[in-house]
């Protein structure tokens, strides 16, 4: 599935902390003491909600244009920006016959890494075929969706740099 860019709103809270929310995903909110921390958490929050929708076979909404973002009362926006996300490649069930001792060793190593058998096999295979998108995962808690942020000039600009 092609990458989509979703608008995000960076706002400053009453005590100086930062919050980021996505108009297209109302339940996806991130915050941080610093702008950098909030941005990193927002990227993960978007990737996780996209993963959850993909797992539930729900279609992704079309991104809202910056002009159509409706700010809630008392919102103190600092900037609008976009986060690009590439939904995960759908999984497919396969039957594979392997020696029991190999499966046992794979299960043991997967448990050491905190992974499921399927995730471990996917990691092992992708590392051998050169699929870096899967092989770079360091934790099963990391979303499979790929995230990409692009600063957009719509709206107030932050004081400082948005990476």
Z-matrix of the N, CA and C atoms (Angstrom, degrees):
N
C 1 1.451
C 2 1.531 1 107.91
N 3 1.317 2 117.65 1 137.82
C 4 1.466 3 119.64 2 -178.23
C 5 1.529 4 112.21 3 -69.89
N 6 1.300 5 114.03 4 157.33
C 7 1.464 6 121.88 5 -179.79
C 8 1.524 7 110.22 6 -68.78
N 9 1.334 8 115.73 7 140.48
C 10 1.460 9 122.26 8 175.10
C 11 1.521 10 107.89 9 -120.94
N 12 1.327 11 115.65 10 146.33
C 13 1.460 12 121.04 11 177.63
C 14 1.522 13 109.23 12 -108.76
N 15 1.338 14 115.21 13 122.38
C 16 1.450 15 121.07 14 -178.52
C 17 1.526 16 110.00 15 -108.06
N 18 1.345 17 116.18 16 136.60
C 19 1.466 18 118.78 17 178.61
C 20 1.522 19 110.55 18 -70.84
N 21 1.308 20 113.48 19 149.03
C 22 1.466 21 120.94 20 176.88
C 23 1.519 22 107.44 21 -134.89
N 24 1.309 23 115.56 22 152.07
C 25 1.461 24 121.40 23 177.80
C 26 1.520 25 107.87 24 -116.98
N 27 1.320 26 114.92 25 123.38
C 28 1.462 27 121.66 26 174.95
C 29 1.515 28 106.24 27 -97.93
N 30 1.307 29 116.45 28 123.31
C 31 1.469 30 119.55 29 178.08
C 32 1.517 31 110.45 30 -131.48
N 33 1.312 32 114.10 31 157.45
C 34 1.459 33 120.79 32 179.91
C 35 1.521 34 107.93 33 -102.15
N 36 1.325 35 114.79 34 131.97
C 37 1.456 36 120.31 35 178.61
C 38 1.519 37 111.49 36 -80.62
N 39 1.299 38 115.68 37 172.67
C 40 1.459 39 121.99 38 -177.70
C 41 1.526 40 112.88 39 -59.46
N 42 1.325 41 117.48 40 -31.91
C 43 1.465 42 120.58 41 -178.61
C 44 1.521 43 112.79 42 -99.25
N 45 1.338 44 116.67 43 15.77
C 46 1.458 45 120.29 44 175.96
C 47 1.514 46 115.94 45 91.40
N 48 1.326 47 118.18 46 -8.13
C 49 1.462 48 120.21 47 177.63
C 50 1.529 49 108.99 48 -72.96
N 51 1.318 50 116.02 49 167.21
C 52 1.459 51 121.06 50 -178.91
C 53 1.525 52 109.94 51 -112.15
N 54 1.328 53 115.34 52 144.95
C 55 1.458 54 121.84 53 174.82
C 56 1.526 55 107.51 54 -129.93
N 57 1.304 56 115.25 55 146.77
C 58 1.466 57 121.34 56 176.38
C 59 1.517 58 107.59 57 -131.31
N 60 1.318 59 115.07 58 134.63
C 61 1.454 60 120.36 59 177.29
C 62 1.523 61 109.51 60 -138.24
N 63 1.327 62 113.58 61 156.06
C 64 1.459 63 122.11 62 -177.44
C 65 1.521 64 108.93 63 -112.66
N 66 1.337 65 118.72 64 117.43
C 67 1.462 66 120.42 65 179.84
C 68 1.537 67 113.43 66 -56.33
N 69 1.316 68 117.48 67 -31.40
C 70 1.461 69 120.65 68 -177.64
C 71 1.525 70 113.47 69 -83.59
N 72 1.318 71 117.05 70 -11.08
C 73 1.464 72 122.14 71 -179.89
C 74 1.533 73 108.03 72 -135.60
N 75 1.333 74 117.55 73 78.39
C 76 1.468 75 121.17 74 -174.03
C 77 1.528 76 114.94 75 -55.28
N 78 1.325 77 117.68 76 -28.48
C 79 1.463 78 119.15 77 -178.94
C 80 1.527 79 112.44 78 -84.12
N 81 1.309 80 118.07 79 -4.87
C 82 1.464 81 121.69 80 -177.27
C 83 1.530 82 109.94 81 -99.46
N 84 1.323 83 114.78 82 103.36
C 85 1.459 84 121.79 83 -177.28
C 86 1.520 85 107.82 84 -132.86
N 87 1.319 86 115.82 85 144.63
C 88 1.470 87 120.13 86 177.83
C 89 1.514 88 108.17 87 -137.07
N 90 1.313 89 115.66 88 155.65
C 91 1.448 90 120.00 89 178.61
C 92 1.503 91 111.32 90 -148.11
N 93 1.312 92 114.63 91 164.05
C 94 1.452 93 119.51 92 178.22
C 95 1.511 94 110.94 93 -166.92
N 96 1.305 95 114.48 94 160.37
C 97 1.463 96 120.01 95 177.96
C 98 1.525 97 109.24 96 -69.42
N 99 1.336 98 116.28 97 -36.19
C 100 1.467 99 120.67 98 178.20
C 101 1.524 100 109.42 99 -111.57
N 102 1.304 101 114.43 100 161.26
C 103 1.458 102 121.20 101 176.59
C 104 1.527 103 110.14 102 -59.65
N 105 1.317 104 116.61 103 -43.91
C 106 1.471 105 122.04 104 -179.57
C 107 1.532 106 111.17 105 -59.76
N 108 1.317 107 116.56 106 -46.08
C 109 1.462 108 120.92 107 -179.71
C 110 1.525 109 110.71 108 -62.09
N 111 1.320 110 117.34 109 -42.79
C 112 1.460 111 121.13 110 179.35
C 113 1.525 112 111.00 111 -64.26
N 114 1.327 113 117.65 112 -40.59
C 115 1.464 114 121.25 113 179.04
C 116 1.527 115 111.53 114 -62.56
N 117 1.317 116 116.38 115 -45.50
C 118 1.467 117 120.12 116 179.95
C 119 1.526 118 111.30 117 -62.36
N 120 1.322 119 116.37 118 -42.88
C 121 1.463 120 120.15 119 179.33
C 122 1.523 121 111.26 120 -67.63
N 123 1.337 122 117.17 121 -34.40
C 124 1.465 123 120.61 122 179.59
C 125 1.523 124 110.90 123 -66.21
N 126 1.313 125 117.07 124 -40.73
C 127 1.464 126 120.37 125 178.32
C 128 1.528 127 110.29 126 -59.22
N 129 1.313 128 116.59 127 -46.16
C 130 1.472 129 120.68 128 179.27
C 131 1.525 130 111.73 129 -66.48
N 132 1.329 131 116.39 130 -39.28
C 133 1.467 132 119.78 131 180.00
C 134 1.522 133 110.43 132 -62.43
N 135 1.337 134 117.61 133 -43.01
C 136 1.457 135 120.55 134 179.08
C 137 1.523 136 110.75 135 -65.51
N 138 1.316 137 117.22 136 -45.39
C 139 1.468 138 120.17 137 -179.83
C 140 1.525 139 110.77 138 -61.06
N 141 1.313 140 117.48 139 -38.98
C 142 1.471 141 120.24 140 -179.01
C 143 1.524 142 112.13 141 -68.63
N 144 1.336 143 117.28 142 -40.59
C 145 1.462 144 118.88 143 179.72
C 146 1.529 145 109.97 144 -68.52
N 147 1.327 146 117.80 145 -35.38
C 148 1.466 147 120.94 146 176.89
C 149 1.532 148 109.76 147 -67.33
N 150 1.319 149 117.54 148 -41.29
C 151 1.469 150 121.11 149 175.76
C 152 1.529 151 110.58 150 -58.56
N 153 1.329 152 116.56 151 -46.48
C 154 1.465 153 120.72 152 -178.25
C 155 1.523 154 110.61 153 -62.35
N 156 1.320 155 116.61 154 -40.11
C 157 1.462 156 119.54 155 178.84
C 158 1.533 157 110.62 156 -67.14
N 159 1.330 158 116.41 157 -40.03
C 160 1.466 159 120.02 158 179.18
C 161 1.529 160 110.19 159 -63.69
N 162 1.332 161 117.27 160 -42.11
C 163 1.462 162 121.06 161 179.78
C 164 1.526 163 111.95 162 -65.18
N 165 1.338 164 115.77 163 -29.01
C 166 1.465 165 120.65 164 179.44
C 167 1.530 166 111.32 165 -92.19
N 168 1.326 167 117.09 166 7.58
C 169 1.471 168 122.93 167 -177.93
C 170 1.522 169 112.56 168 55.86
N 171 1.317 170 116.66 169 35.06
C 172 1.465 171 121.37 170 176.61
C 173 1.519 172 109.06 171 -95.15
N 174 1.320 173 117.68 172 137.20
C 175 1.467 174 119.69 173 178.36
C 176 1.530 175 110.55 174 -72.00
N 177 1.315 176 115.74 175 148.84
C 178 1.459 177 119.85 176 175.71
C 179 1.520 178 109.52 177 -77.16
N 180 1.337 179 117.31 178 143.01
C 181 1.463 180 118.57 179 177.30
C 182 1.527 181 110.25 180 -71.37
N 183 1.315 182 115.83 181 157.53
C 184 1.459 183 119.20 182 172.20
C 185 1.520 184 107.60 183 -71.15
N 186 1.332 185 117.64 184 140.69
C 187 1.469 186 119.55 185 179.86
C 188 1.528 187 111.79 186 -62.70
N 189 1.312 188 115.81 187 138.74
C 190 1.457 189 122.60 188 174.64
C 191 1.519 190 108.44 189 -73.40
N 192 1.325 191 117.00 190 140.87
C 193 1.466 192 118.93 191 176.61
C 194 1.532 193 108.16 192 -75.56
N 195 1.319 194 115.25 193 153.43
C 196 1.468 195 119.97 194 -178.32
C 197 1.524 196 111.23 195 -58.67
N 198 1.330 197 116.59 196 -35.82
C 199 1.471 198 120.24 197 -178.21
C 200 1.523 199 112.39 198 -65.14
N 201 1.316 200 117.06 199 -23.59
C 202 1.464 201 120.65 200 -175.52
C 203 1.520 202 113.49 201 -98.62
N 204 1.322 203 117.49 202 6.40
C 205 1.465 204 119.76 203 177.91
C 206 1.519 205 108.77 204 -70.41
N 207 1.308 206 115.44 205 127.83
C 208 1.453 207 121.75 206 178.38
C 209 1.532 208 108.24 207 -103.28
N 210 1.312 209 116.35 208 116.28
C 211 1.465 210 120.49 209 -178.73
C 212 1.520 211 110.50 210 -84.95
N 213 1.319 212 117.22 211 135.37
C 214 1.466 213 119.76 212 176.20
C 215 1.524 214 111.08 213 -69.03
N 216 1.305 215 114.93 214 159.90
C 217 1.461 216 120.71 215 177.92
C 218 1.529 217 109.37 216 -58.96
N 219 1.289 218 117.80 217 140.45
C 220 1.468 219 126.19 218 179.05
C 221 1.533 220 113.44 219 71.60
N 222 1.318 221 118.19 220 10.97
C 223 1.467 222 121.05 221 175.85
C 224 1.526 223 108.04 222 -72.36
N 225 1.326 224 115.79 223 133.54
C 226 1.471 225 121.15 224 178.37
C 227 1.529 226 108.43 225 -113.91
N 228 1.362 227 117.14 226 78.91
C 229 1.471 228 119.47 227 -175.57
C 230 1.522 229 112.09 228 -68.21
N 231 1.311 230 114.82 229 141.11
C 232 1.461 231 122.09 230 175.27
C 233 1.525 232 108.40 231 -104.25
N 234 1.338 233 115.97 232 -39.75
C 235 1.462 234 120.05 233 -178.98
C 236 1.519 235 110.58 234 -162.87
N 237 1.313 236 113.59 235 155.79
C 238 1.462 237 121.88 236 166.64
C 239 1.520 238 105.91 237 -106.83
N 240 1.319 239 115.92 238 144.00
C 241 1.458 240 120.29 239 175.07
C 242 1.519 241 107.24 240 -153.81
N 243 1.302 242 116.23 241 173.11
C 244 1.457 243 120.38 242 -179.47
C 245 1.518 244 110.23 243 -119.72
N 246 1.312 245 115.11 244 143.81
C 247 1.456 246 121.71 245 173.70
C 248 1.520 247 106.14 246 -118.46
N 249 1.325 248 115.18 247 123.59
C 250 1.455 249 119.91 248 178.67
C 251 1.509 250 109.77 249 -90.79
N 252 1.304 251 115.54 250 142.48
C 253 1.453 252 120.35 251 179.64
C 254 1.523 253 108.47 252 -138.31
N 255 1.305 254 114.48 253 136.73
C 256 1.457 255 121.49 254 175.15
C 257 1.517 256 106.61 255 -110.89
N 258 1.333 257 116.76 256 110.68
C 259 1.463 258 119.11 257 -176.91
C 260 1.523 259 111.60 258 -57.65
N 261 1.328 260 116.27 259 155.01
C 262 1.459 261 119.52 260 -178.23
C 263 1.524 262 111.15 261 -66.01
N 264 1.296 263 114.20 262 150.85
C 265 1.454 264 120.79 263 174.43
C 266 1.524 265 107.03 264 -68.12
N 267 1.341 266 118.94 265 128.87
C 268 1.466 267 119.17 266 -178.05
C 269 1.531 268 111.92 267 -57.67
N 270 1.304 269 115.49 268 143.64
C 271 1.463 270 121.35 269 178.48
C 272 1.521 271 109.67 270 -84.88
N 273 1.299 272 114.59 271 155.84
C 274 1.457 273 121.09 272 177.23
C 275 1.520 274 108.60 273 -136.10
N 276 1.300 275 115.76 274 137.32
C 277 1.466 276 120.39 275 179.86
C 278 1.526 277 109.30 276 -78.38
N 279 1.333 278 115.78 277 134.97
C 280 1.461 279 121.53 278 176.43
C 281 1.529 280 108.60 279 -132.85
N 282 1.296 281 116.08 280 149.84
C 283 1.457 282 121.32 281 175.00
C 284 1.521 283 107.77 282 -103.21
N 285 1.318 284 115.79 283 127.66
C 286 1.456 285 121.46 284 -178.76
C 287 1.524 286 107.78 285 -130.12
N 288 1.313 287 116.28 286 134.60
C 289 1.459 288 120.86 287 176.11
C 290 1.521 289 108.55 288 -101.46
N 291 1.345 290 115.32 289 122.61
C 292 1.463 291 122.12 290 -179.14
C 293 1.523 292 108.72 291 -134.46
N 294 1.319 293 117.19 292 156.00
C 295 1.475 294 119.80 293 175.94
C 296 1.533 295 110.28 294 -60.74
N 297 1.328 296 115.64 295 141.17
C 298 1.468 297 120.20 296 -178.05
C 299 1.520 298 112.74 297 -57.17
N 300 1.339 299 117.03 298 -39.79
C 301 1.469 300 117.96 299 -178.24
C 302 1.533 301 111.10 300 -66.39
N 303 1.327 302 117.73 301 -31.39
C 304 1.465 303 120.47 302 176.62
C 305 1.530 304 110.51 303 -69.31
N 306 1.313 305 116.08 304 -41.50
C 307 1.469 306 119.99 305 177.37
C 308 1.525 307 110.05 306 -62.84
N 309 1.316 308 116.77 307 -42.09
C 310 1.463 309 121.33 308 179.08
C 311 1.528 310 110.99 309 -60.78
N 312 1.328 311 116.39 310 -45.68
C 313 1.475 312 120.44 311 178.60
C 314 1.526 313 111.04 312 -64.97
N 315 1.326 314 116.71 313 -39.33
C 316 1.467 315 120.52 314 178.47
C 317 1.527 316 110.43 315 -65.18
N 318 1.326 317 117.66 316 -43.13
C 319 1.467 318 121.37 317 178.64
C 320 1.524 319 111.19 318 -61.38
N 321 1.333 320 116.31 319 -41.38
C 322 1.464 321 120.51 320 179.80
C 323 1.530 322 110.39 321 -62.87
N 324 1.333 323 116.20 322 -46.32
C 325 1.480 324 119.83 323 -179.16
C 326 1.523 325 110.67 324 -67.31
N 327 1.331 326 117.17 325 -39.22
C 328 1.468 327 120.70 326 178.21
C 329 1.530 328 109.90 327 -60.63
N 330 1.333 329 116.71 328 -43.19
C 331 1.468 330 120.52 329 178.99
C 332 1.524 331 110.81 330 -62.57
N 333 1.330 332 117.04 331 -39.60
C 334 1.467 333 120.57 332 177.83
C 335 1.522 334 111.20 333 -61.07
N 336 1.328 335 116.52 334 -33.87
C 337 1.464 336 122.10 335 -179.22
C 338 1.523 337 112.68 336 -89.48
N 339 1.340 338 116.16 337 -3.79
C 340 1.457 339 119.83 338 -178.97
C 341 1.524 340 112.43 339 72.86
N 342 1.323 341 115.99 340 31.07
C 343 1.461 342 121.17 341 -176.58
C 344 1.522 343 110.74 342 -115.33
N 345 1.330 344 115.07 343 159.40
C 346 1.457 345 119.93 344 171.34
C 347 1.525 346 108.70 345 -79.68
N 348 1.311 347 116.12 346 166.03
C 349 1.456 348 120.63 347 176.93
C 350 1.532 349 110.26 348 -59.01
N 351 1.321 350 117.23 349 -46.00
C 352 1.471 351 120.95 350 -178.88
C 353 1.524 352 111.54 351 -61.42
N 354 1.336 353 116.46 352 -45.06
C 355 1.470 354 119.75 353 179.31
C 356 1.518 355 110.89 354 -62.57
N 357 1.337 356 115.90 355 -40.71
C 358 1.461 357 119.32 356 179.82
C 359 1.525 358 111.19 357 -64.57
N 360 1.335 359 117.41 358 -45.12
C 361 1.464 360 119.85 359 177.93
C 362 1.523 361 110.47 360 -61.53
N 363 1.332 362 117.20 361 -41.45
C 364 1.466 363 120.37 362 177.79
C 365 1.513 364 112.11 363 -60.84
N 366 1.338 365 116.47 364 -42.85
C 367 1.461 366 121.35 365 177.94
C 368 1.520 367 110.96 366 -63.83
N 369 1.334 368 116.70 367 -45.63
C 370 1.466 369 120.67 368 -178.41
C 371 1.527 370 111.32 369 -63.90
N 372 1.305 371 116.24 370 -45.41
C 373 1.468 372 119.34 371 -178.84
C 374 1.525 373 110.86 372 -66.72
N 375 1.328 374 116.94 373 -45.35
C 376 1.464 375 119.44 374 -177.51
C 377 1.523 376 111.77 375 -64.29
N 378 1.330 377 117.68 376 -32.87
C 379 1.464 378 119.10 377 178.81
C 380 1.530 379 110.61 378 -68.96
N 381 1.329 380 117.20 379 -29.25
C 382 1.466 381 120.28 380 179.42
C 383 1.525 382 113.11 381 -82.25
N 384 1.328 383 116.73 382 -27.87
C 385 1.467 384 118.96 383 179.80
C 386 1.526 385 112.17 384 -96.53
N 387 1.327 386 116.93 385 -0.55
C 388 1.462 387 120.88 386 174.73
C 389 1.508 388 114.91 387 84.04
N 390 1.325 389 118.61 388 23.31
C 391 1.461 390 121.79 389 177.59
C 392 1.523 391 108.31 390 -88.25
N 393 1.320 392 116.35 391 89.94
C 394 1.467 393 121.77 392 -174.89
C 395 1.528 394 112.13 393 -66.52
N 396 1.325 395 118.94 394 -25.13
C 397 1.464 396 119.90 395 -177.52
C 398 1.522 397 111.51 396 -62.34
N 399 1.311 398 118.21 397 -32.50
C 400 1.459 399 121.55 398 179.01
C 401 1.521 400 110.09 399 -94.09
N 402 1.306 401 116.29 400 -38.30
C 403 1.462 402 120.64 401 -174.85
C 404 1.527 403 112.61 402 -68.78
N 405 1.323 404 118.51 403 -20.83
C 406 1.456 405 121.07 404 -179.04
C 407 1.521 406 113.05 405 -79.67
N 408 1.328 407 118.01 406 -7.52
C 409 1.458 408 119.60 407 -179.44
C 410 1.519 409 109.99 408 -64.30
N 411 1.317 410 115.96 409 132.51
C 412 1.454 411 119.89 410 178.90
C 413 1.521 412 111.39 411 -107.74
N 414 1.330 413 116.70 412 -7.63
C 415 1.452 414 119.80 413 -178.10
C 416 1.516 415 109.01 414 -153.74
N 417 1.325 416 116.42 415 143.29
C 418 1.455 417 118.77 416 176.57
C 419 1.520 418 110.55 417 -70.01
N 420 1.326 419 117.68 418 -14.69
C 421 1.451 420 120.07 419 177.60
C 422 1.524 421 111.48 420 -76.25
N 423 1.306 422 117.11 421 -15.17
C 424 1.459 423 120.45 422 178.46
C 425 1.526 424 108.71 423 -73.70
N 426 1.333 425 117.38 424 138.82
C 427 1.457 426 119.49 425 178.88
C 428 1.521 427 111.69 426 -69.49
N 429 1.330 428 116.22 427 153.96
C 430 1.457 429 120.66 428 177.15
C 431 1.518 430 111.44 429 -82.24
N 432 1.338 431 118.30 430 -21.72
C 433 1.454 432 121.15 431 178.25
C 434 1.514 433 109.34 432 -65.29
N 435 1.323 434 115.93 433 143.79
C 436 1.460 435 120.49 434 177.33
C 437 1.520 436 108.10 435 -93.01
N 438 1.324 437 116.31 436 133.81
C 439 1.450 438 120.48 437 -178.00
C 440 1.513 439 110.60 438 -109.26
N 441 1.318 440 115.34 439 145.51
C 442 1.453 441 122.14 440 -179.85
C 443 1.524 442 106.97 441 -144.40
N 444 1.311 443 118.33 442 130.18
C 445 1.457 444 121.43 443 178.72
C 446 1.513 445 109.00 444 -110.93
N 447 1.311 446 115.81 445 137.38
C 448 1.453 447 121.28 446 174.62
C 449 1.519 448 107.33 447 -132.39
N 450 1.322 449 117.43 448 121.74
C 451 1.458 450 120.31 449 177.40
C 452 1.516 451 108.43 450 -65.10
N 453 1.296 452 116.45 451 137.37
C 454 1.455 453 122.25 452 178.79
C 455 1.513 454 107.88 453 -119.83
N 456 1.284 455 116.95 454 146.11
C 457 1.458 456 121.95 455 -176.26
C 458 1.506 457 114.44 456 -86.81
N 459 1.306 458 119.84 457 10.83
C 460 1.462 459 120.96 458 -178.92
C 461 1.519 460 109.26 459 -86.22
N 462 1.310 461 116.20 460 112.42
C 463 1.458 462 119.06 461 175.35
C 464 1.511 463 112.32 462 108.53
N 465 1.327 464 116.05 463 179.24
C 466 1.458 465 120.51 464 -178.41
C 467 1.514 466 111.55 465 -60.51
N 468 1.293 467 117.19 466 147.27
C 469 1.451 468 122.53 467 179.11
C 470 1.527 469 109.22 468 -97.77
N 471 1.313 470 117.87 469 145.47
C 472 1.463 471 119.96 470 178.74
C 473 1.513 472 110.98 471 -73.96
N 474 1.325 473 114.17 472 158.45
C 475 1.459 474 118.97 473 170.95
C 476 1.509 475 105.19 474 -82.11
N 477 1.276 476 117.53 475 117.33
C 478 1.466 477 121.18 476 -175.37
C 479 1.508 478 109.24 477 105.90
N 480 1.282 479 115.32 478 -176.11
C 481 1.450 480 121.76 479 -172.44
C 482 1.518 481 111.79 480 -102.01
N 483 1.321 482 116.85 481 139.55
C 484 1.460 483 121.70 482 177.66
C 485 1.507 484 110.62 483 -93.36
N 486 1.158 485 130.73 484 35.59
C 487 1.462 486 129.71 485 177.48
C 488 1.504 487 113.50 486 51.41
